[in-house]
Amino acid sequence: MKAAVFEATKKPLVIKNVPDPECAANSAIIAVEANGICRSDWHAWSGDWSWMGLAAQPGSILGHEFSGVVQEVGKDIKNFKKGDRVVVPFSQGDGTCEYCRNGQSNVCLTPLLPGFSYHGGFGHLVAVPFADLNLVALPESIGFVEAASMGCRFMTSFHGIVDRAQVKPGEWVVVHGCGGIGLSAINIAAAIGANVIGVDLDSAKLELAKGVGAMHVINAKKSDPIPQIQELTGGGAHVSVDALGIATTCRNSIMSLRKQGRHLQIGLTTAAEGGEISVPIDRMVTMELQIIASLGMQASHYPAMLQMVQAGKVSPKAMITGTCGLDGINKIFEEMNTFQNVGVTVINKY
C-alpha cells in the first residue's frame, strides 16, 4: 500500500509503498477514504510530545482522523463486515478494563491510538484492533471527508462540551484558540443554544469562528481579551475552553469565568510547558470555579453526534478549508510550525 512514512523528527514524510497490514482475529482492515491532518500529528512529527512518550519512531505511519470502508474482518468480529462504511475514533480501548466495561473506553487503562500505538491513516490501509469496540458505522448521508474531520477534533470537542462541561442553552461560552478543536467547540456550543465568544490571535481564524457560530470574536493580539469578555458576558463566562494548551490560553480561560464557572481543558500542552501550567488557585477557591478535563470520545457516544450532523444541527464540514493527497501533508506541517493553517485539511487522495 502507499503511505506517508515518518523517518526523522521535523524531516519531510516520505511517500512510499509499504507492506499491507495483516488482519488479526479481533481486527478489521479499513481502506482509508479520508484522513484529517491534525496538530497532534504535528506534535509527534516535531518531537513536541517526546516528554510524555508520544514521539514518532522511524518507519511509523501517523494519522488518527480517518474514515473509510471495511475491507476485511477477523474471525472474532461480529458487528462489522466487508463493505461497511465506518469512521474511526482516535481514543480506543481494549474492552477489558473497568473503564471500558463501564462505557468509558476513551480512558482505557491500555489506550490504543492509531498513528501512535499502531500504523494510522497516513497509509491507505489500517488494521484497527478490537474493531467491534473501536469502529463506528457511518451513515450514507455523511461523506468520508466530513467524517474524517470528526475523528479527533470534532468528537473531542463534542465530548467536552456536551458530556463533560454539560453546556446549557443560554450560557456564555468562551473558546480560547480557534484551531480545529476550538472551531468545533464553537459550532457545538452554538448548536446547543449557548452564546459563544471566540478568541484568537489570527483574524482569518476569527472570521471562520463567526461562520461556525461565534456571536462575538476577540483578537487577543490587539488587546487583553479578559476585560472584553467580562463586559460582553456581564461578569464572566459560565464555561470557558482552553482549546490550545499553552500557559496563556489556560490562564486566560480561567480568568474569563464568572463565579462558579467551569473551565474546560481540551488542549494538551507543548514541550514548553511539559504538562505543567500554573493556575490562579486562590481565585478558583474564592469563586468556586471548576476545572474539567476531557479526552477524545468513546465510540459508543458517536450516534448522538452523528444524529446532530444528519439533522444539520452541527456542521463539521464547515471547518474544512482544504483537501490534499499524501504529498500535501508536509506543507500543512510546515504551516503548523508557525500557526499559519486555518481550519481543517483532509487527505482524500491515496
Contacts in CASP RR format, 6 or more apart in sequence:
PFRMAT RR
TARGET T0000
AUTHOR 0000-0000-0000
METHOD contacts of the structure
MODEL  1
MKAAVFEATKKPLVIKNVPDPECAANSAIIAVEANGICRSDWHAWSGDWS
WMGLAAQPGSILGHEFSGVVQEVGKDIKNFKKGDRVVVPFSQGDGTCEYC
RNGQSNVCLTPLLPGFSYHGGFGHLVAVPFADLNLVALPESIGFVEAASM
GCRFMTSFHGIVDRAQVKPGEWVVVHGCGGIGLSAINIAAAIGANVIGVD
LDSAKLELAKGVGAMHVINAKKSDPIPQIQELTGGGAHVSVDALGIATTC
RNSIMSLRKQGRHLQIGLTTAAEGGEISVPIDRMVTMELQIIASLGMQAS
HYPAMLQMVQAGKVSPKAMITGTCGLDGINKIFEEMNTFQNVGVTVINKY
1 17 0 8 1.000
1 18 0 8 1.000
1 19 0 8 1.000
1 20 0 8 1.000
1 123 0 8 1.000
1 124 0 8 1.000
1 125 0 8 1.000
2 15 0 8 1.000
2 16 0 8 1.000
2 17 0 8 1.000
2 18 0 8 1.000
2 123 0 8 1.000
2 124 0 8 1.000
2 326 0 8 1.000
2 350 0 8 1.000
3 15 0 8 1.000
3 16 0 8 1.000
3 17 0 8 1.000
3 18 0 8 1.000
3 61 0 8 1.000
3 119 0 8 1.000
3 122 0 8 1.000
3 123 0 8 1.000
3 124 0 8 1.000
3 326 0 8 1.000
4 13 0 8 1.000
4 14 0 8 1.000
4 15 0 8 1.000
4 61 0 8 1.000
4 62 0 8 1.000
4 122 0 8 1.000
4 123 0 8 1.000
4 326 0 8 1.000
4 327 0 8 1.000
4 329 0 8 1.000
5 13 0 8 1.000
5 14 0 8 1.000
5 15 0 8 1.000
5 16 0 8 1.000
5 18 0 8 1.000
5 59 0 8 1.000
5 60 0 8 1.000
5 61 0 8 1.000
5 122 0 8 1.000
6 13 0 8 1.000
6 44 0 8 1.000
6 45 0 8 1.000
6 56 0 8 1.000
6 57 0 8 1.000
6 58 0 8 1.000
6 59 0 8 1.000
6 60 0 8 1.000
6 61 0 8 1.000
6 62 0 8 1.000
7 13 0 8 1.000
7 14 0 8 1.000
7 58 0 8 1.000
7 59 0 8 1.000
8 58 0 8 1.000
9 45 0 8 1.000
9 46 0 8 1.000
9 47 0 8 1.000
9 55 0 8 1.000
9 56 0 8 1.000
10 45 0 8 1.000
10 46 0 8 1.000
10 47 0 8 1.000
12 330 0 8 1.000
13 45 0 8 1.000
13 62 0 8 1.000
13 122 0 8 1.000
13 326 0 8 1.000
13 329 0 8 1.000
13 330 0 8 1.000
13 333 0 8 1.000
15 326 0 8 1.000
15 327 0 8 1.000
18 61 0 8 1.000
18 123 0 8 1.000
20 29 0 8 1.000
20 125 0 8 1.000
21 29 0 8 1.000
21 119 0 8 1.000
21 125 0 8 1.000
21 126 0 8 1.000
21 127 0 8 1.000
22 127 0 8 1.000
23 29 0 8 1.000
23 72 0 8 1.000
23 73 0 8 1.000
23 74 0 8 1.000
23 127 0 8 1.000
24 74 0 8 1.000
24 127 0 8 1.000
24 129 0 8 1.000
25 74 0 8 1.000
25 75 0 8 1.000
25 76 0 8 1.000
26 74 0 8 1.000
26 76 0 8 1.000
26 77 0 8 1.000
26 129 0 8 1.000
26 130 0 8 1.000
26 131 0 8 1.000
26 132 0 8 1.000
27 73 0 8 1.000
27 74 0 8 1.000
27 77 0 8 1.000
27 127 0 8 1.000
27 128 0 8 1.000
27 129 0 8 1.000
27 130 0 8 1.000
27 131 0 8 1.000
28 70 0 8 1.000
28 72 0 8 1.000
28 73 0 8 1.000
28 74 0 8 1.000
28 77 0 8 1.000
28 80 0 8 1.000
28 86 0 8 1.000
28 127 0 8 1.000
28 128 0 8 1.000
28 131 0 8 1.000
28 135 0 8 1.000
29 70 0 8 1.000
29 71 0 8 1.000
29 72 0 8 1.000
29 73 0 8 1.000
29 125 0 8 1.000
29 126 0 8 1.000
29 127 0 8 1.000
29 128 0 8 1.000
30 66 0 8 1.000
30 68 0 8 1.000
30 69 0 8 1.000
30 70 0 8 1.000
30 71 0 8 1.000
30 86 0 8 1.000
30 88 0 8 1.000
30 125 0 8 1.000
30 126 0 8 1.000
30 127 0 8 1.000
30 128 0 8 1.000
30 135 0 8 1.000
31 68 0 8 1.000
31 69 0 8 1.000
31 70 0 8 1.000
31 71 0 8 1.000
31 124 0 8 1.000
31 125 0 8 1.000
32 66 0 8 1.000
32 67 0 8 1.000
32 68 0 8 1.000
32 121 0 8 1.000
32 123 0 8 1.000
32 124 0 8 1.000
32 125 0 8 1.000
32 126 0 8 1.000
32 350 0 8 1.000
33 66 0 8 1.000
33 67 0 8 1.000
33 68 0 8 1.000
33 69 0 8 1.000
33 144 0 8 1.000
33 145 0 8 1.000
33 148 0 8 1.000
33 348 0 8 1.000
34 66 0 8 1.000
34 67 0 8 1.000
34 68 0 8 1.000
34 144 0 8 1.000
34 145 0 8 1.000
34 147 0 8 1.000
34 148 0 8 1.000
34 323 0 8 1.000
34 346 0 8 1.000
34 347 0 8 1.000
34 348 0 8 1.000
35 63 0 8 1.000
35 65 0 8 1.000
35 66 0 8 1.000
35 67 0 8 1.000
35 120 0 8 1.000
35 121 0 8 1.000
35 122 0 8 1.000
35 123 0 8 1.000
35 148 0 8 1.000
35 346 0 8 1.000
35 347 0 8 1.000
36 63 0 8 1.000
36 65 0 8 1.000
36 66 0 8 1.000
36 148 0 8 1.000
36 149 0 8 1.000
36 151 0 8 1.000
36 152 0 8 1.000
36 344 0 8 1.000
36 345 0 8 1.000
36 346 0 8 1.000
36 347 0 8 1.000
37 63 0 8 1.000
37 65 0 8 1.000
37 324 0 8 1.000
37 329 0 8 1.000
37 332 0 8 1.000
37 333 0 8 1.000
37 344 0 8 1.000
37 345 0 8 1.000
37 346 0 8 1.000
37 347 0 8 1.000
38 63 0 8 1.000
38 64 0 8 1.000
38 65 0 8 1.000
38 152 0 8 1.000
38 153 0 8 1.000
39 179 0 8 1.000
39 180 0 8 1.000
39 336 0 8 1.000
40 64 0 8 1.000
40 90 0 8 1.000
40 152 0 8 1.000
40 268 0 8 1.000
41 62 0 8 1.000
41 63 0 8 1.000
41 64 0 8 1.000
41 115 0 8 1.000
41 122 0 8 1.000
41 329 0 8 1.000
41 333 0 8 1.000
42 48 0 8 1.000
42 333 0 8 1.000
42 336 0 8 1.000
42 337 0 8 1.000
43 49 0 8 1.000
43 54 0 8 1.000
43 268 0 8 1.000
43 270 0 8 1.000
44 54 0 8 1.000
44 55 0 8 1.000
44 56 0 8 1.000
44 62 0 8 1.000
44 115 0 8 1.000
44 116 0 8 1.000
45 56 0 8 1.000
45 62 0 8 1.000
45 333 0 8 1.000
46 333 0 8 1.000
46 337 0 8 1.000
47 55 0 8 1.000
47 56 0 8 1.000
47 271 0 8 1.000
48 270 0 8 1.000
48 271 0 8 1.000
49 55 0 8 1.000
49 268 0 8 1.000
49 271 0 8 1.000
50 271 0 8 1.000
51 271 0 8 1.000
51 274 0 8 1.000
51 275 0 8 1.000
52 274 0 8 1.000
52 275 0 8 1.000
54 116 0 8 1.000
56 62 0 8 1.000
60 115 0 8 1.000
60 119 0 8 1.000
61 115 0 8 1.000
61 119 0 8 1.000
61 120 0 8 1.000
61 121 0 8 1.000
61 122 0 8 1.000
61 123 0 8 1.000
62 115 0 8 1.000
62 116 0 8 1.000
62 120 0 8 1.000
62 121 0 8 1.000
62 122 0 8 1.000
63 114 0 8 1.000
63 115 0 8 1.000
63 120 0 8 1.000
63 121 0 8 1.000
63 122 0 8 1.000
63 123 0 8 1.000
64 90 0 8 1.000
64 113 0 8 1.000
64 114 0 8 1.000
64 115 0 8 1.000
64 116 0 8 1.000
64 120 0 8 1.000
64 121 0 8 1.000
64 151 0 8 1.000
64 152 0 8 1.000
65 90 0 8 1.000
65 148 0 8 1.000
65 149 0 8 1.000
65 150 0 8 1.000
65 151 0 8 1.000
65 152 0 8 1.000
65 153 0 8 1.000
65 346 0 8 1.000
66 87 0 8 1.000
66 88 0 8 1.000
66 114 0 8 1.000
66 120 0 8 1.000
66 121 0 8 1.000
66 126 0 8 1.000
66 148 0 8 1.000
66 151 0 8 1.000
67 85 0 8 1.000
67 86 0 8 1.000
67 87 0 8 1.000
67 88 0 8 1.000
67 138 0 8 1.000
67 143 0 8 1.000
67 144 0 8 1.000
67 147 0 8 1.000
67 148 0 8 1.000
67 150 0 8 1.000
67 151 0 8 1.000
68 85 0 8 1.000
68 86 0 8 1.000
68 87 0 8 1.000
68 88 0 8 1.000
68 138 0 8 1.000
68 144 0 8 1.000
68 147 0 8 1.000
69 83 0 8 1.000
69 84 0 8 1.000
69 85 0 8 1.000
69 86 0 8 1.000
70 80 0 8 1.000
70 81 0 8 1.000
70 82 0 8 1.000
70 83 0 8 1.000
70 84 0 8 1.000
70 86 0 8 1.000
70 135 0 8 1.000
71 82 0 8 1.000
71 83 0 8 1.000
71 125 0 8 1.000
72 82 0 8 1.000
73 80 0 8 1.000
73 81 0 8 1.000
73 82 0 8 1.000
73 131 0 8 1.000
74 131 0 8 1.000
77 131 0 8 1.000
77 132 0 8 1.000
78 132 0 8 1.000
79 131 0 8 1.000
79 132 0 8 1.000
79 135 0 8 1.000
80 86 0 8 1.000
80 131 0 8 1.000
80 132 0 8 1.000
80 135 0 8 1.000
80 137 0 8 1.000
84 137 0 8 1.000
85 137 0 8 1.000
85 138 0 8 1.000
85 139 0 8 1.000
85 140 0 8 1.000
85 144 0 8 1.000
86 135 0 8 1.000
86 136 0 8 1.000
86 137 0 8 1.000
86 138 0 8 1.000
87 135 0 8 1.000
87 136 0 8 1.000
87 138 0 8 1.000
87 147 0 8 1.000
87 148 0 8 1.000
87 150 0 8 1.000
87 151 0 8 1.000
87 302 0 8 1.000
88 114 0 8 1.000
88 126 0 8 1.000
88 128 0 8 1.000
88 134 0 8 1.000
88 135 0 8 1.000
88 136 0 8 1.000
88 151 0 8 1.000
89 106 0 8 1.000
89 134 0 8 1.000
89 136 0 8 1.000
89 151 0 8 1.000
89 155 0 8 1.000
89 296 0 8 1.000
89 297 0 8 1.000
89 298 0 8 1.000
89 299 0 8 1.000
89 302 0 8 1.000
90 113 0 8 1.000
90 114 0 8 1.000
90 151 0 8 1.000
90 152 0 8 1.000
90 155 0 8 1.000
90 296 0 8 1.000
91 105 0 8 1.000
91 106 0 8 1.000
91 107 0 8 1.000
91 111 0 8 1.000
91 113 0 8 1.000
91 295 0 8 1.000
91 296 0 8 1.000
91 297 0 8 1.000
91 298 0 8 1.000
92 105 0 8 1.000
92 108 0 8 1.000
92 111 0 8 1.000
92 112 0 8 1.000
92 113 0 8 1.000
92 114 0 8 1.000
92 128 0 8 1.000
92 129 0 8 1.000
92 130 0 8 1.000
92 133 0 8 1.000
92 134 0 8 1.000
92 299 0 8 1.000
93 100 0 8 1.000
93 105 0 8 1.000
93 106 0 8 1.000
93 108 0 8 1.000
93 110 0 8 1.000
93 111 0 8 1.000
93 112 0 8 1.000
93 130 0 8 1.000
93 133 0 8 1.000
93 134 0 8 1.000
94 100 0 8 1.000
94 108 0 8 1.000
94 110 0 8 1.000
94 112 0 8 1.000
94 129 0 8 1.000
94 130 0 8 1.000
94 133 0 8 1.000
95 101 0 8 1.000
95 105 0 8 1.000
95 108 0 8 1.000
95 130 0 8 1.000
95 133 0 8 1.000
97 108 0 8 1.000
97 109 0 8 1.000
97 110 0 8 1.000
98 109 0 8 1.000
99 105 0 8 1.000
99 107 0 8 1.000
99 108 0 8 1.000
99 109 0 8 1.000
100 108 0 8 1.000
100 133 0 8 1.000
103 298 0 8 1.000
103 300 0 8 1.000
104 298 0 8 1.000
105 133 0 8 1.000
105 134 0 8 1.000
105 298 0 8 1.000
105 299 0 8 1.000
105 300 0 8 1.000
106 159 0 8 1.000
106 295 0 8 1.000
106 296 0 8 1.000
106 297 0 8 1.000
106 298 0 8 1.000
107 295 0 8 1.000
111 117 0 8 1.000
112 118 0 8 1.000
112 129 0 8 1.000
112 130 0 8 1.000
112 134 0 8 1.000
114 120 0 8 1.000
114 121 0 8 1.000
114 126 0 8 1.000
114 128 0 8 1.000
115 121 0 8 1.000
115 122 0 8 1.000
118 126 0 8 1.000
118 127 0 8 1.000
118 129 0 8 1.000
119 126 0 8 1.000
119 127 0 8 1.000
120 126 0 8 1.000
121 347 0 8 1.000
122 326 0 8 1.000
122 329 0 8 1.000
122 347 0 8 1.000
123 326 0 8 1.000
123 350 0 8 1.000
124 350 0 8 1.000
128 134 0 8 1.000
128 135 0 8 1.000
133 299 0 8 1.000
134 299 0 8 1.000
135 299 0 8 1.000
136 299 0 8 1.000
136 302 0 8 1.000
136 303 0 8 1.000
136 306 0 8 1.000
138 144 0 8 1.000
138 147 0 8 1.000
138 306 0 8 1.000
139 306 0 8 1.000
139 310 0 8 1.000
141 310 0 8 1.000
142 306 0 8 1.000
142 309 0 8 1.000
142 310 0 8 1.000
144 348 0 8 1.000
145 317 0 8 1.000
145 320 0 8 1.000
145 323 0 8 1.000
145 346 0 8 1.000
145 348 0 8 1.000
146 309 0 8 1.000
146 316 0 8 1.000
146 317 0 8 1.000
146 320 0 8 1.000
148 346 0 8 1.000
148 347 0 8 1.000
148 348 0 8 1.000
149 316 0 8 1.000
149 317 0 8 1.000
149 319 0 8 1.000
149 320 0 8 1.000
149 344 0 8 1.000
149 346 0 8 1.000
150 305 0 8 1.000
150 309 0 8 1.000
150 316 0 8 1.000
152 296 0 8 1.000
153 180 0 8 1.000
153 181 0 8 1.000
153 182 0 8 1.000
153 184 0 8 1.000
153 319 0 8 1.000
153 344 0 8 1.000
154 184 0 8 1.000
154 188 0 8 1.000
154 305 0 8 1.000
154 314 0 8 1.000
154 316 0 8 1.000
154 319 0 8 1.000
155 296 0 8 1.000
155 297 0 8 1.000
155 302 0 8 1.000
155 305 0 8 1.000
156 181 0 8 1.000
156 184 0 8 1.000
156 266 0 8 1.000
156 294 0 8 1.000
156 295 0 8 1.000
156 296 0 8 1.000
156 297 0 8 1.000
157 181 0 8 1.000
157 182 0 8 1.000
157 184 0 8 1.000
157 185 0 8 1.000
157 187 0 8 1.000
157 188 0 8 1.000
157 243 0 8 1.000
157 266 0 8 1.000
158 184 0 8 1.000
158 188 0 8 1.000
158 297 0 8 1.000
158 301 0 8 1.000
158 305 0 8 1.000
158 314 0 8 1.000
159 294 0 8 1.000
159 295 0 8 1.000
159 296 0 8 1.000
159 297 0 8 1.000
159 298 0 8 1.000
159 301 0 8 1.000
160 185 0 8 1.000
160 264 0 8 1.000
160 266 0 8 1.000
160 292 0 8 1.000
160 294 0 8 1.000
160 297 0 8 1.000
161 167 0 8 1.000
161 173 0 8 1.000
161 185 0 8 1.000
161 188 0 8 1.000
161 189 0 8 1.000
161 192 0 8 1.000
161 239 0 8 1.000
161 241 0 8 1.000
161 264 0 8 1.000
162 188 0 8 1.000
162 192 0 8 1.000
162 304 0 8 1.000
163 294 0 8 1.000
163 297 0 8 1.000
163 301 0 8 1.000
164 264 0 8 1.000
164 292 0 8 1.000
164 293 0 8 1.000
164 294 0 8 1.000
165 239 0 8 1.000
165 241 0 8 1.000
165 262 0 8 1.000
165 264 0 8 1.000
165 292 0 8 1.000
165 294 0 8 1.000
167 173 0 8 1.000
167 189 0 8 1.000
167 192 0 8 1.000
167 194 0 8 1.000
167 238 0 8 1.000
167 239 0 8 1.000
168 192 0 8 1.000
168 194 0 8 1.000
168 238 0 8 1.000
169 192 0 8 1.000
169 193 0 8 1.000
169 194 0 8 1.000
170 193 0 8 1.000
170 194 0 8 1.000
170 195 0 8 1.000
171 194 0 8 1.000
171 195 0 8 1.000
171 237 0 8 1.000
171 238 0 8 1.000
171 239 0 8 1.000
172 194 0 8 1.000
172 195 0 8 1.000
172 196 0 8 1.000
172 197 0 8 1.000
172 232 0 8 1.000
172 233 0 8 1.000
172 236 0 8 1.000
172 237 0 8 1.000
172 238 0 8 1.000
172 239 0 8 1.000
172 258 0 8 1.000
173 185 0 8 1.000
173 189 0 8 1.000
173 194 0 8 1.000
173 195 0 8 1.000
173 196 0 8 1.000
173 197 0 8 1.000
173 237 0 8 1.000
173 238 0 8 1.000
173 239 0 8 1.000
173 240 0 8 1.000
173 241 0 8 1.000
174 196 0 8 1.000
174 197 0 8 1.000
174 198 0 8 1.000
174 199 0 8 1.000
174 229 0 8 1.000
174 233 0 8 1.000
174 237 0 8 1.000
174 239 0 8 1.000
174 240 0 8 1.000
174 241 0 8 1.000
174 253 0 8 1.000
174 256 0 8 1.000
175 182 0 8 1.000
175 185 0 8 1.000
175 186 0 8 1.000
175 189 0 8 1.000
175 196 0 8 1.000
175 197 0 8 1.000
175 198 0 8 1.000
175 199 0 8 1.000
175 209 0 8 1.000
175 214 0 8 1.000
175 240 0 8 1.000
175 241 0 8 1.000
175 243 0 8 1.000
176 198 0 8 1.000
176 199 0 8 1.000
176 200 0 8 1.000
176 225 0 8 1.000
176 240 0 8 1.000
176 241 0 8 1.000
176 242 0 8 1.000
176 243 0 8 1.000
176 244 0 8 1.000
176 249 0 8 1.000
176 252 0 8 1.000
176 253 0 8 1.000
176 256 0 8 1.000
177 198 0 8 1.000
177 199 0 8 1.000
177 200 0 8 1.000
177 205 0 8 1.000
177 242 0 8 1.000
177 243 0 8 1.000
177 244 0 8 1.000
177 249 0 8 1.000
178 186 0 8 1.000
178 198 0 8 1.000
178 199 0 8 1.000
178 200 0 8 1.000
178 202 0 8 1.000
178 205 0 8 1.000
178 206 0 8 1.000
178 208 0 8 1.000
178 209 0 8 1.000
178 217 0 8 1.000
178 243 0 8 1.000
179 200 0 8 1.000
179 205 0 8 1.000
179 243 0 8 1.000
179 244 0 8 1.000
179 342 0 8 1.000
179 343 0 8 1.000
180 243 0 8 1.000
180 319 0 8 1.000
180 343 0 8 1.000
180 344 0 8 1.000
181 243 0 8 1.000
181 244 0 8 1.000
181 266 0 8 1.000
181 267 0 8 1.000
182 198 0 8 1.000
182 209 0 8 1.000
182 241 0 8 1.000
182 243 0 8 1.000
182 266 0 8 1.000
183 205 0 8 1.000
183 208 0 8 1.000
183 209 0 8 1.000
183 212 0 8 1.000
183 318 0 8 1.000
183 319 0 8 1.000
183 343 0 8 1.000
183 344 0 8 1.000
184 316 0 8 1.000
184 319 0 8 1.000
185 241 0 8 1.000
185 243 0 8 1.000
185 266 0 8 1.000
186 196 0 8 1.000
186 198 0 8 1.000
186 209 0 8 1.000
186 212 0 8 1.000
186 213 0 8 1.000
186 214 0 8 1.000
187 212 0 8 1.000
187 213 0 8 1.000
187 314 0 8 1.000
187 315 0 8 1.000
187 316 0 8 1.000
187 318 0 8 1.000
187 319 0 8 1.000
188 314 0 8 1.000
189 196 0 8 1.000
189 239 0 8 1.000
190 196 0 8 1.000
190 212 0 8 1.000
190 213 0 8 1.000
190 214 0 8 1.000
190 215 0 8 1.000
191 308 0 8 1.000
191 313 0 8 1.000
191 314 0 8 1.000
194 239 0 8 1.000
195 215 0 8 1.000
195 233 0 8 1.000
196 213 0 8 1.000
196 214 0 8 1.000
196 215 0 8 1.000
196 216 0 8 1.000
197 214 0 8 1.000
197 215 0 8 1.000
197 216 0 8 1.000
197 217 0 8 1.000
197 218 0 8 1.000
197 229 0 8 1.000
197 232 0 8 1.000
197 233 0 8 1.000
197 237 0 8 1.000
198 206 0 8 1.000
198 209 0 8 1.000
198 214 0 8 1.000
198 216 0 8 1.000
198 217 0 8 1.000
198 218 0 8 1.000
199 217 0 8 1.000
199 218 0 8 1.000
199 220 0 8 1.000
199 225 0 8 1.000
199 229 0 8 1.000
199 252 0 8 1.000
200 206 0 8 1.000
200 209 0 8 1.000
200 217 0 8 1.000
200 219 0 8 1.000
200 220 0 8 1.000
201 219 0 8 1.000
201 220 0 8 1.000
201 221 0 8 1.000
201 339 0 8 1.000
202 221 0 8 1.000
202 339 0 8 1.000
202 342 0 8 1.000
203 219 0 8 1.000
204 342 0 8 1.000
205 342 0 8 1.000
205 343 0 8 1.000
206 214 0 8 1.000
206 217 0 8 1.000
206 218 0 8 1.000
206 219 0 8 1.000
207 217 0 8 1.000
208 319 0 8 1.000
208 321 0 8 1.000
208 342 0 8 1.000
208 343 0 8 1.000
209 217 0 8 1.000
210 217 0 8 1.000
211 318 0 8 1.000
212 315 0 8 1.000
212 318 0 8 1.000
212 319 0 8 1.000
216 232 0 8 1.000
218 225 0 8 1.000
218 228 0 8 1.000
218 229 0 8 1.000
220 252 0 8 1.000
225 252 0 8 1.000
225 256 0 8 1.000
226 252 0 8 1.000
226 255 0 8 1.000
226 256 0 8 1.000
229 236 0 8 1.000
229 237 0 8 1.000
229 256 0 8 1.000
230 236 0 8 1.000
230 256 0 8 1.000
233 258 0 8 1.000
234 258 0 8 1.000
235 258 0 8 1.000
236 256 0 8 1.000
236 257 0 8 1.000
236 258 0 8 1.000
237 256 0 8 1.000
237 257 0 8 1.000
237 258 0 8 1.000
237 261 0 8 1.000
238 257 0 8 1.000
238 258 0 8 1.000
238 261 0 8 1.000
238 262 0 8 1.000
239 257 0 8 1.000
239 261 0 8 1.000
239 262 0 8 1.000
239 263 0 8 1.000
239 264 0 8 1.000
240 253 0 8 1.000
240 254 0 8 1.000
240 256 0 8 1.000
240 257 0 8 1.000
240 261 0 8 1.000
240 262 0 8 1.000
240 263 0 8 1.000
240 264 0 8 1.000
241 253 0 8 1.000
241 263 0 8 1.000
241 264 0 8 1.000
241 266 0 8 1.000
242 249 0 8 1.000
242 250 0 8 1.000
242 252 0 8 1.000
242 253 0 8 1.000
242 263 0 8 1.000
242 264 0 8 1.000
242 265 0 8 1.000
242 266 0 8 1.000
242 267 0 8 1.000
243 249 0 8 1.000
243 266 0 8 1.000
243 267 0 8 1.000
244 267 0 8 1.000
245 265 0 8 1.000
245 267 0 8 1.000
245 268 0 8 1.000
245 269 0 8 1.000
245 270 0 8 1.000
245 273 0 8 1.000
245 277 0 8 1.000
246 269 0 8 1.000
246 270 0 8 1.000
246 272 0 8 1.000
246 273 0 8 1.000
247 272 0 8 1.000
247 273 0 8 1.000
247 277 0 8 1.000
247 278 0 8 1.000
250 265 0 8 1.000
250 277 0 8 1.000
250 279 0 8 1.000
251 277 0 8 1.000
251 278 0 8 1.000
251 279 0 8 1.000
251 280 0 8 1.000
253 263 0 8 1.000
253 264 0 8 1.000
253 265 0 8 1.000
254 263 0 8 1.000
254 279 0 8 1.000
254 280 0 8 1.000
254 283 0 8 1.000
254 284 0 8 1.000
254 289 0 8 1.000
254 291 0 8 1.000
255 280 0 8 1.000
255 283 0 8 1.000
257 263 0 8 1.000
257 287 0 8 1.000
257 289 0 8 1.000
258 287 0 8 1.000
259 287 0 8 1.000
259 288 0 8 1.000
259 289 0 8 1.000
260 287 0 8 1.000
260 288 0 8 1.000
260 289 0 8 1.000
260 290 0 8 1.000
261 287 0 8 1.000
261 288 0 8 1.000
261 289 0 8 1.000
261 290 0 8 1.000
262 289 0 8 1.000
262 290 0 8 1.000
262 292 0 8 1.000
263 289 0 8 1.000
263 290 0 8 1.000
263 291 0 8 1.000
263 292 0 8 1.000
264 292 0 8 1.000
264 293 0 8 1.000
264 294 0 8 1.000
265 291 0 8 1.000
265 292 0 8 1.000
265 293 0 8 1.000
265 294 0 8 1.000
266 294 0 8 1.000
268 275 0 8 1.000
269 275 0 8 1.000
269 276 0 8 1.000
269 277 0 8 1.000
279 291 0 8 1.000
283 289 0 8 1.000
284 291 0 8 1.000
297 305 0 8 1.000
305 314 0 8 1.000
308 314 0 8 1.000
309 315 0 8 1.000
309 316 0 8 1.000
319 343 0 8 1.000
319 344 0 8 1.000
320 343 0 8 1.000
320 344 0 8 1.000
320 345 0 8 1.000
320 346 0 8 1.000
321 342 0 8 1.000
321 343 0 8 1.000
321 344 0 8 1.000
321 345 0 8 1.000
322 344 0 8 1.000
322 345 0 8 1.000
322 346 0 8 1.000
323 345 0 8 1.000
323 346 0 8 1.000
323 347 0 8 1.000
323 348 0 8 1.000
323 349 0 8 1.000
324 331 0 8 1.000
324 332 0 8 1.000
324 345 0 8 1.000
324 346 0 8 1.000
324 347 0 8 1.000
324 348 0 8 1.000
324 349 0 8 1.000
325 347 0 8 1.000
325 348 0 8 1.000
325 349 0 8 1.000
325 350 0 8 1.000
326 347 0 8 1.000
326 349 0 8 1.000
326 350 0 8 1.000
328 347 0 8 1.000
329 347 0 8 1.000
332 341 0 8 1.000
332 345 0 8 1.000
335 341 0 8 1.000
END
